Amino acid sequence: MCANLGEGFAKQRDSKKAFARYVSLSLGSGGEVRIWLQYASDLEYVDKAMVLELKERYLEISKMLRGLSLCLS
């Protein structure tokens, strides 16, 4: 997520639309992280309490990204 935002931020001088695309990619990457967290939990690689905490953080970050996305629309 961070790498997508960093790359998009660097390109925003060229195009606001390009930056918006990278914000969207970041949201998609966050969805992928949620799937990997669930997978790690199912395989008991990560404690369920930690997975819940990380999912809560993801939700907070995704809300911020959605707000940013709306500002760029």
PEDARA-V723795 format. One record per residue. N is the residue number from 1. RES is the residue in three letters. PHI is phi in whole degrees, 0 to 359 (none if undefined). OMEGA is omega in radians with two decimals (999 if undefined). Layout:
n=<N;N>
res=<RES;RES>
phi=<PHI;PHI>
omega=<OMEGA;OMEGA>
This chain:
n=<1;2;3;4;5;6;7;8;9;10;11;12;13;14;15;16;17;18;19;20;21;22;23;24;25;26;27;28;29;30;31;32;33;34;35;36;37;38;39;40;41;42;43;44;45;46;47;48;49;50;51;52;53;54;55;56;57;58;59;60;61;62;63;64;65;66;67;68;69;70;71;72;73>
res=<MET;CYS;ALA;ASN;LEU;GLY;GLU;GLY;PHE;ALA;LYS;GLN;ARG;ASP;SER;LYS;LYS;ALA;PHE;ALA;ARG;TYR;VAL;SER;LEU;SER;LEU;GLY;SER;GLY;GLY;GLU;VAL;ARG;ILE;TRP;LEU;GLN;TYR;ALA;SER;ASP;LEU;GLU;TYR;VAL;ASP;LYS;ALA;MET;VAL;LEU;GLU;LEU;LYS;GLU;ARG;TYR;LEU;GLU;ILE;SER;LYS;MET;LEU;ARG;GLY;LEU;SER;LEU;CYS;LEU;SER>
phi=<none;296;296;298;295;299;294;296;298;294;264;294;296;284;195;296;297;296;298;301;296;291;297;298;299;297;297;297;297;296;297;295;299;300;295;295;297;296;299;297;292;300;273;61;281;230;300;300;296;293;298;298;298;294;295;297;297;302;300;297;294;294;296;295;294;296;297;297;299;295;294;272;286>
omega=<-3.10;-3.13;3.10;3.13;3.13;3.14;3.12;3.13;3.14;-3.10;-3.05;3.08;-3.14;-3.03;3.04;3.13;3.12;3.12;3.12;3.12;3.13;3.05;3.10;3.09;3.11;3.09;3.09;3.11;3.09;3.07;3.10;3.12;3.13;3.13;3.13;3.09;3.13;3.11;3.13;3.10;-3.13;3.14;3.13;3.02;-3.09;3.10;-3.11;3.11;3.11;3.12;3.12;3.12;-3.14;3.09;3.09;3.09;3.10;-3.13;3.11;-3.13;-3.12;3.06;3.10;3.14;3.09;3.08;3.09;3.13;3.12;3.11;-3.11;-3.12;999>
